[in-house]
Amino acid sequence: MKIVIDVAAHEPALAALRQRTDCEIQLIEPPEERARELDSKLIADADVYFCTLPPTNHAVMHRLKWMQIASVGYTQLYGLNLPARGVRATNGGGCFDVPIAEWNISMMVNLARDMRQIIRNQDAAVWDRSAIFQKEIRGATVGLWGYGGIGRETARLAKQLGLRVHVLARNGVAPRKNIYSVPGTGDAEGVLPDRVFRAGEELEFLRGLDFLIVGIPLTKATESLIGERELQALPRTAYVLNPARGPIIQQEALLRALREKWIAGAALDTHYQYPMPPEHPLWKFPNVIFTPHISGSSLSPRFKERLWEIFSLNVERFARGEPLLNELTVEQLAGA
């Protein structure tokens, strides 16, 4: 099979791949994280394509059977009509479970102890030992809206810290198969949540939380999913964390929730514009921690190693005719 690779190489994995006798490897140099037209002679007869973004002339790949993308999100595959073309697609799910779960835990601690104010006090040489800076998160209830890899690793860490874990998952929680995860992490069997809520039970789920963590992909169905009704259902002492995608939470509803104190604060790593303009009001809230989409990214230190592990495992599975890791369904590729 001919494999065309359009991502930065992880040399140990690439060297191992070159040892295979059933593969012809074609590297695109230099790889880029933007869509552009590629030389059709390089890609027309590719069986496998490993990329961040498909080329604009992807239709010339008439032999393509499988596309591996480097990201967890897969909106770049919408409209390519891959299932009708007989092309399977897999994503980079699992690469960011560890760093984003750690971001979630650190943000809960920082919000509970109001570390933003502690740092402002330090800058102003203010000595304030108030009880508000000494809260614990042990015994609190964290709600995970969505229970994919990031949610499952967050649940594992949260349980170690003594938190109750509630999960809202459209179809409930079940064991996961053929999904990549770093060994020793996550909740493959789906046994960690203390309580599971399903579609239609959103408000009941929200009313019992100290922390809400958004952990679902952005699709047509989830855009603007969380609005005024949902934010008002949270206790006024609750915090909202969004490491998923900004537009899942309605922007004006979030701003109103913060201004009118429907919630105690927020930690936001995903946003409504990139970069967020300096005049945007979210920069100014004293109870908001605002990070520039760095909870997990291609600059994470283990990203390349884990991405290439997924791809290498999938090459072996593909060659043997076995199920692929992280294979996207027809419904997912349609944006459902």
C-alpha positions in Angstrom: 0.0 0.0 0.0 1.2 3.5 -0.7 1.1 5.8 2.3 1.4 9.5 1.8 2.4 11.4 5.0 1.8 15.1 5.3 2.5 15.7 9.0 5.8 16.3 10.9 7.6 13.0 11.3 8.3 11.2 14.6 11.6 9.7 13.5 11.4 6.4 15.6 7.9 5.6 14.3 8.8 6.6 10.8 11.9 4.4 10.8 9.8 1.4 12.0 7.2 2.1 9.3 10.0 2.1 6.7 11.0 -1.4 7.8 7.6 -2.8 6.6 7.8 -4.7 3.3 4.2 -4.0 2.5 4.4 -0.2 2.5 5.6 2.5 0.1 6.2 5.7 2.0 5.9 9.1 0.4 6.6 12.2 2.6 5.3 15.6 1.7 8.0 18.2 2.4 7.5 20.4 4.2 4.3 19.4 5.9 1.9 22.2 6.6 -1.2 22.7 8.8 -3.2 24.5 6.1 -5.1 23.2 3.2 -3.4 23.7 -0.2 -3.3 21.9 -3.5 -0.7 19.2 -3.8 1.0 17.7 -6.9 -1.6 15.2 -8.1 1.3 12.9 -9.2 2.2 12.5 -5.5 -1.2 11.7 -4.1 -3.4 10.3 -6.9 -2.4 6.7 -6.2 -2.3 6.9 -2.4 -4.1 4.1 -0.5 -3.5 5.9 2.9 -3.2 9.6 3.6 -1.9 10.9 6.9 -2.5 14.7 7.3 -3.8 17.6 9.4 -5.9 19.0 6.6 -6.9 17.3 3.4 -5.5 18.9 0.2 -7.9 21.1 -1.7 -7.5 18.6 -4.7 -8.3 15.6 -2.5 -10.7 14.3 -5.2 -7.8 13.2 -7.3 -7.0 10.5 -4.8 -9.0 7.8 -6.6 -7.4 4.9 -4.8 -7.7 6.3 -1.3 -9.1 3.8 1.3 -8.2 5.4 4.6 -7.4 8.9 5.9 -5.8 9.5 9.3 -6.0 13.1 10.5 -3.8 14.6 13.2 -6.5 16.4 15.1 -9.2 15.2 17.5 -11.7 17.5 15.8 -12.8 16.5 12.3 -14.8 19.3 10.9 -12.2 19.5 8.1 -13.7 16.3 6.8 -17.2 17.6 6.5 -18.4 17.7 2.9 -15.6 15.5 1.5 -18.2 12.7 1.0 -15.7 10.1 2.2 -18.1 7.3 3.1 -19.7 7.4 -0.4 -16.1 7.2 -1.9 -15.4 4.2 0.2 -12.8 6.0 2.4 -12.5 5.3 6.1 -11.4 8.1 8.4 -9.7 8.1 11.8 -8.7 11.0 14.1 -6.1 11.7 16.8 -8.5 11.1 19.7 -6.5 10.3 22.9 -3.5 12.4 22.2 -4.8 15.2 24.4 -6.7 13.3 27.1 -3.8 13.6 29.6 -2.9 17.3 29.2 -6.5 18.5 28.9 -7.6 16.4 31.9 -4.8 17.9 33.9 -5.9 21.4 32.8 -9.4 20.6 34.0 -8.1 19.6 37.5 -5.8 22.6 37.7 -8.5 25.0 36.7 -10.9 23.6 39.4 -8.3 24.1 42.0 -7.4 27.6 40.8 -11.0 28.7 40.6 -11.9 27.3 44.0 -9.0 29.0 45.7 -9.3 32.2 43.5 -5.7 32.1 42.4 -6.2 35.0 40.1 -6.9 37.2 43.1 -4.0 35.7 45.1 -1.7 36.6 42.3 -3.1 40.2 42.0 -2.6 40.5 45.8 1.0 39.4 45.3 1.6 41.9 42.6 0.2 44.7 44.9 2.0 43.4 48.0 -1.3 42.7 49.7 -1.3 40.3 52.6 -4.7 38.7 52.7 -5.3 35.3 54.4 -9.0 35.2 54.0 -10.9 31.9 54.1 -12.0 32.4 50.5 -8.5 31.5 49.4 -8.4 28.2 51.4 -11.2 26.1 49.9 -10.8 22.4 49.0 -12.3 20.7 46.0 -12.4 17.3 47.8 -16.1 16.3 48.2 -17.2 18.6 45.4 -19.3 17.4 42.5 -17.9 17.7 39.0 -20.2 17.3 36.0 -18.8 16.1 32.8 -21.0 17.0 29.8 -19.8 14.3 27.5 -17.7 11.2 28.4 -15.1 10.7 25.7 -11.4 10.3 26.4 -10.9 13.6 28.0 -13.9 13.2 30.2 -12.8 9.7 31.3 -9.3 10.8 32.2 -10.7 13.8 34.1 -13.0 11.4 35.9 -10.1 9.1 36.9 -8.1 12.1 38.3 -11.1 13.6 40.0 -11.9 10.3 41.8 -8.3 10.2 43.1 -8.9 13.6 44.6 -12.1 12.7 46.3 -14.6 14.4 44.0 -18.0 13.0 43.0 -18.3 12.5 39.3 -21.6 13.0 37.5 -21.8 12.4 33.7 -24.3 13.6 31.1 -24.0 11.4 28.0 -26.7 11.3 25.4 -26.8 7.5 25.3 -25.4 6.8 28.7 -22.0 5.3 29.6 -20.6 2.1 28.2 -17.2 0.4 27.7 -15.2 1.8 24.8 -13.6 -0.4 22.2 -11.1 0.4 19.4 -10.4 3.9 20.9 -6.8 5.0 21.6 -5.9 5.9 25.1 -2.5 6.3 26.9 -1.9 3.1 29.0 -3.0 3.5 32.6 -5.4 6.4 31.9 -9.1 7.0 31.4 -12.0 4.7 32.2 -12.3 2.2 29.3 -15.0 0.2 31.1 -17.1 3.2 32.0 -17.3 2.3 35.7 -16.1 5.5 37.4 -19.1 7.9 37.4 -21.1 8.1 40.6 -24.2 9.1 38.6 -25.0 9.1 34.9 -27.6 11.3 33.2 -29.0 10.9 29.7 -30.6 13.2 27.1 -33.6 14.9 28.5 -32.1 15.1 32.0 -29.9 18.1 31.4 -31.4 20.4 34.0 -31.4 17.8 36.8 -27.7 17.1 35.9 -26.8 20.8 36.1 -28.6 21.6 39.4 -26.3 19.4 41.4 -22.9 20.6 40.3 -20.0 22.5 41.8 -18.1 22.4 38.5 -19.4 21.9 34.9 -16.8 20.7 32.4 -17.8 20.8 28.7 -16.4 17.8 26.9 -18.3 17.3 23.7 -17.3 17.9 20.1 -18.7 20.9 18.1 -21.2 19.6 15.6 -24.4 21.0 14.1 -26.3 19.5 17.1 -24.0 20.9 19.8 -23.4 24.4 18.5 -25.1 26.8 21.0 -26.3 23.8 23.0 -25.7 25.5 26.3 -27.6 28.8 26.7 -29.4 30.8 29.3 -31.7 28.0 30.5 -28.7 25.7 31.2 -26.5 28.3 32.8 -29.4 29.5 35.1 -29.9 25.9 36.2 -26.4 25.7 37.7 -26.0 26.7 41.4 -24.7 30.3 41.8 -21.7 28.8 43.4 -20.8 26.6 40.4 -17.9 27.2 37.9 -18.0 26.4 34.2 -14.9 25.0 32.4 -14.8 24.8 28.6 -11.8 23.1 27.0 -14.0 21.7 24.2 -15.1 24.4 21.7 -16.3 28.0 22.4 -19.5 28.0 20.4 -21.0 25.1 22.3 -21.8 27.8 24.9 -23.8 30.7 23.6 -21.6 33.7 23.9 -24.2 36.2 25.1 -25.6 33.8 27.6 -22.2 33.2 29.1 -21.5 36.9 29.3 -24.8 37.5 31.0 -24.2 34.6 33.4 -21.0 36.2 34.5 -22.3 39.8 34.7 -25.4 38.8 36.6 -23.6 36.2 38.8 -25.7 33.2 37.7 -22.4 31.3 38.1 -19.3 31.9 40.3 -16.8 32.0 37.5 -15.3 30.2 34.5 -12.2 28.8 33.0 -12.1 29.1 29.2 -9.6 27.6 26.9 -11.7 27.6 23.7 -13.1 30.8 22.3 -15.4 32.6 19.8 -12.7 34.2 17.8 -9.0 33.4 17.2 -7.3 35.3 18.6 -9.8 36.9 20.8 -9.7 40.7 20.3 -8.3 42.6 23.2 -11.5 44.6 23.7 -13.6 41.5 24.2 -15.3 41.6 27.7 -14.2 38.0 28.6 -10.6 39.3 29.2 -11.8 41.6 32.0 -13.8 39.4 34.3 -11.9 39.0 37.6 -13.4 35.5 38.1 -12.5 34.1 34.6 -9.3 32.3 33.8 -8.7 32.8 30.1 -6.1 30.6 28.4 -5.3 30.7 24.6 -6.4 27.2 23.6 -3.3 25.6 25.1 -4.9 22.9 27.4 -3.8 20.5 24.7 -2.2 21.3 21.3 0.3 20.1 18.8 2.9 21.8 21.0 2.1 19.4 23.9 5.4 17.5 24.6 4.0 14.0 23.9 1.6 14.9 21.1 3.8 13.8 18.1 4.7 10.5 19.8 1.1 9.7 20.7 -0.2 10.7 17.2 2.3 8.5 15.5 1.5 5.6 17.9 -2.1 5.8 16.8 -1.1 5.9 13.1 1.4 3.0 13.5 -1.1 0.8 15.3 -3.7 1.6 12.6 -1.3 0.7 9.8 -0.9 -2.7 11.4 -4.7 -3.0 11.9 -5.4 -1.8 8.3 -2.9 -4.3 6.8 -4.6 -7.2 8.8 -8.1 -6.1 8.0 -8.9 -5.3 11.6 -11.0 -2.5 13.1 -9.1 0.8 13.2 -8.6 2.9 16.3 -10.7 6.1 16.5 -12.6 5.3 13.3 -15.2 8.0 12.6 -18.8 7.0 11.8 -20.9 8.0 8.8 -22.9 10.1 11.2 -19.8 11.9 12.6 -18.5 12.6 9.1 -21.8 14.2 8.2 -21.6 16.5 11.3 -24.5 14.9 13.2 
